[in-house]
């Protein structure tokens, strides 16, 4: 019995240094592209987040201009201001121009541009002056 026990447990099988090195090399070949993918994904998500915030700022500015136009159409004017949100500075530029149309129509072309770092978003719309007909 002792002989069988020695025979079974005396055969020590271990990994050689070459097998360990090959295993590490295979593991790194698989892991490096995977980690690179996750790193690039985080950068992409950050850029998309900034773009979404810029688009929200542009839409909010456009809605404020529409509300201003309903109160007093002639007060629409060019504006420029900066808005900082977390670590990003957004520059908001509003350009109000005349839109060529029939002489009795008063329509303005509104362009809102939000720029940050090396990117920008531009929204354009037309706003008409509201006129009310009063019947006698």
C-alpha positions in Angstrom: 0.0 0.0 0.0 2.8 2.3 0.8 4.3 1.6 -2.5 1.2 2.7 -4.4 0.9 5.8 -2.3 4.5 6.8 -3.1 4.0 6.1 -6.7 0.9 8.3 -7.0 2.2 11.2 -5.0 5.8 11.1 -6.0 5.1 12.2 -9.6 5.2 15.9 -9.2 4.0 17.6 -12.3 4.5 21.3 -12.5 4.5 23.9 -15.2 7.9 24.7 -16.7 9.0 28.3 -17.0 8.4 28.1 -20.8 4.8 27.1 -20.3 4.2 29.9 -17.9 5.7 32.5 -20.3 3.7 31.2 -23.2 0.5 31.3 -21.1 1.2 35.0 -20.1 1.9 35.9 -23.7 -1.4 34.4 -24.9 -3.3 36.1 -22.1 -1.8 39.5 -22.9 -2.5 39.0 -26.6 -6.2 38.6 -25.7 -6.4 41.2 -22.9 -4.6 44.2 -24.5 -7.1 44.7 -27.4 -10.0 44.2 -24.9 -8.7 46.8 -22.5 -8.0 49.2 -25.4 -11.6 48.8 -26.6 -12.9 49.7 -23.2 -10.6 52.7 -22.9 -11.7 54.0 -26.3 -15.4 53.4 -25.4 -15.0 55.6 -22.3 -13.6 58.4 -24.4 -16.3 58.1 -27.0 -19.0 58.2 -24.2 -17.4 61.4 -22.9 -17.6 63.1 -26.3 -21.2 62.0 -26.8 -22.1 63.4 -23.4 -20.6 66.8 -24.3 -22.4 66.8 -27.6 -25.7 66.0 -25.8 -25.2 68.8 -23.4 -24.4 71.2 -26.2 -27.5 70.2 -28.1 -29.6 70.7 -25.0 -28.1 74.2 -24.6 -28.9 75.1 -28.2 -32.5 73.8 -27.9 -33.0 75.7 -24.6 -31.6 78.9 -26.2 -33.9 78.5 -29.2 -36.9 78.0 -27.1 -36.1 81.2 -25.1 -35.8 83.1 -28.3 -39.2 81.9 -29.5 -40.7 83.0 -26.2 -39.0 86.4 -26.5 -40.4 86.7 -30.0 -43.9 86.2 -28.8 -43.5 89.0 -26.2 -41.8 91.5 -28.5 -40.7 90.4 -32.0 -38.5 93.5 -32.4 -36.3 92.7 -29.4 -34.7 89.7 -31.1 -31.0 90.5 -31.4 -27.6 88.9 -31.8 -26.1 87.5 -28.6 -22.9 85.8 -27.5 -22.2 84.3 -24.1 -20.2 81.5 -22.5 -21.7 78.8 -20.3 -19.5 76.5 -18.2 -20.8 73.1 -17.2 -18.4 70.9 -15.2 -15.1 71.1 -16.9 -16.3 72.2 -20.4 -16.9 75.7 -21.5 -19.7 76.1 -24.1 -19.9 79.3 -26.2 -23.4 80.2 -27.4 -23.8 82.5 -30.3 -27.1 83.8 -31.6 -27.4 85.4 -35.0 -30.7 87.1 -35.9 -31.1 88.0 -39.6 -33.8 89.0 -41.9 -35.4 86.4 -44.1 -36.2 87.5 -47.7 -39.9 87.1 -48.2 -43.0 89.1 -49.2 -42.8 92.8 -48.1 -45.7 92.6 -45.7 -44.4 89.6 -43.9 -41.9 90.0 -41.1 -39.8 86.8 -40.8 -36.5 86.5 -39.1 -33.9 83.7 -39.5 -32.5 82.6 -36.1 -29.2 80.7 -35.9 -28.0 79.3 -32.6 -24.4 77.9 -32.6 -23.0 76.2 -29.6 -19.2 75.5 -29.8 -16.9 73.8 -27.3 -13.3 72.5 -27.7 -13.0 71.8 -31.4 -16.7 71.0 -32.1 -19.9 72.8 -32.7 -23.6 72.4 -33.2 -25.8 74.7 -35.2 -29.6 75.0 -35.1 -31.5 77.2 -37.6 -35.2 78.2 -37.6 -37.5 80.9 -38.9 -39.7 82.9 -36.6 -42.6 85.0 -38.0 -44.1 88.0 -36.2 -47.6 87.2 -35.1 -50.2 89.6 -36.3 -53.7 89.7 -35.0 -56.7 90.6 -37.1 -59.2 92.8 -35.3 -62.6 92.8 -36.9 -65.2 95.5 -36.3 
